[in-house]
Amino acid sequence: MSSDNPSNSSRASIPDYLIRHATLRQLQVFEAVVRLGSFTRAAEELFLTQPTVSMQTRKLGEAMGLPLFEHIGRNVKPTEAGLELYDACRRMFETLANLEMKLADLKGMRRGRLRLGVITTAKYLAPEILGQFSRLYPGVDLTLKVTNRERIIERMHANEDDLYITGFVPKDEIEVEAFPFAPNPLVIIAPRGHPLVGKKRIKLAQICKEPFILREPGSGIRDAALKVFKAHGLQPLVRMELGSNEAIKHAVVGGLGLAVLSLHTLMLDGVDGAVAVLDVENFPIVRHWDIVYPKGKELSLVARTFLDFAIASQPEIHKRMETLWPALRHQLKAPKKRADNAKGGAGKG
């Protein structure tokens, strides 16, 4: 047969053996195990049981005819064959993701998918914006992954999501396009019955006499708070460190100390709930949430539409923050120029 025949050439490039003996699901499970370095974490991410993950990777290894993993103590690492297969999986999944994106664009906003990676502290904000977006575009499937800073950076490098909501711009780790879209004021909170509640312009030095609860090292909230104290030659009296905002709120309610948290964490309970916002000099620390994606990434129609939608939501989010705590009215100066520039740049991304 002539090799000049296009149909013959295409037919020869089809991997018959792999098509017969391996499945996309097995490849997806294998890719997750290698990327996450753990059968347990892969099972959690894919909503599978660990025995199912083990079985799928074992069957895939049998189909390949070579071991894909080696166990070193409690750790699992890919073999040389496993690394080759992992690279092939990444390229294949990226191709399929691009195909999915182009097909969604052909269908317009009637169908499509939006994958959003969100830093842990933005989990109070993201679902509300996604809910509003979903009401406008009910045909779009939404995926929300909430995780810490380290995993967000990893997901950016692996191109696992369409967009990311972060409280930081990871300039040193990866080149990104960043668009500020919402205020993220950090405030000092106290239990409702604390003697400082209701007092005006409390001195930072007075705050330092109170037991304090901090987020764990590496937290952006922790770093921002300590920077303010250090700038005034002060050090808070740290009583404990906790790894989640919810745990900190419960500790504050329990009378274990004061804490710095994002005002967004009080959205459901309001500032008249079990904790109160203190009026402290040099607070709130006004930060902003950014929508971020790797530089050079081609955004789908759905992702571009959500980016514009989120940026356009900024005035409404400002108003909500001011309603929650009217004292913010004069301190929440929206980065209007930056936001306007970002909106103009969104169409170019």
NORLIN-V458461 format. One line per field, one symbol per residue. psi: psi as a letter, one per 20 degrees, with the letter a starting at -180 (. if undefined). burial: + if it has 16 or more other C-alpha atoms within 10 Angstrom, else -. A space follows every 50 residues. Layout:
psi->???
burial->???
This chain:
psi->qpiiohhggghhipngghhhiqqhgghgggghgggikphghggghjlrqh hggggghghghhhhjqpiqppociqpqqahhggghgghgggghgghghgg ghhhhhiajhraqpopppqgijihgghgghggghhhmiipppppopargg hggghghilirgrqprjqomhhhqprppopiqqmpprpqrqhjqhipiqq lpqhhhhiiqqqpqrqqiphggggghggghhjkqpqnphrpqjqhghggh hghjkiarqprqhhijgghrjjbhqqpqnpqjqqoorqqqpqqppipoqr ggghghghgggiighhhghgghhgnhiigihnopmggggghghhihii.
burial->---------------------+---++++++++++--++++++------+ --++-+++-++-++--+++-------++---++-++--++--+------- +--++---+-++++++++++++++++---+--+---+--+---++++-+- -++-++---+++++++++++----++++++++++++++++++-+-++--- -+-+--++-++++++-----++--+--++-----+++-------+--++- +++--+++++++++++---++--+++++++--++++++++++++----++ ++++++++++++-+--++--++-+---+---+-+----++-++--+--+
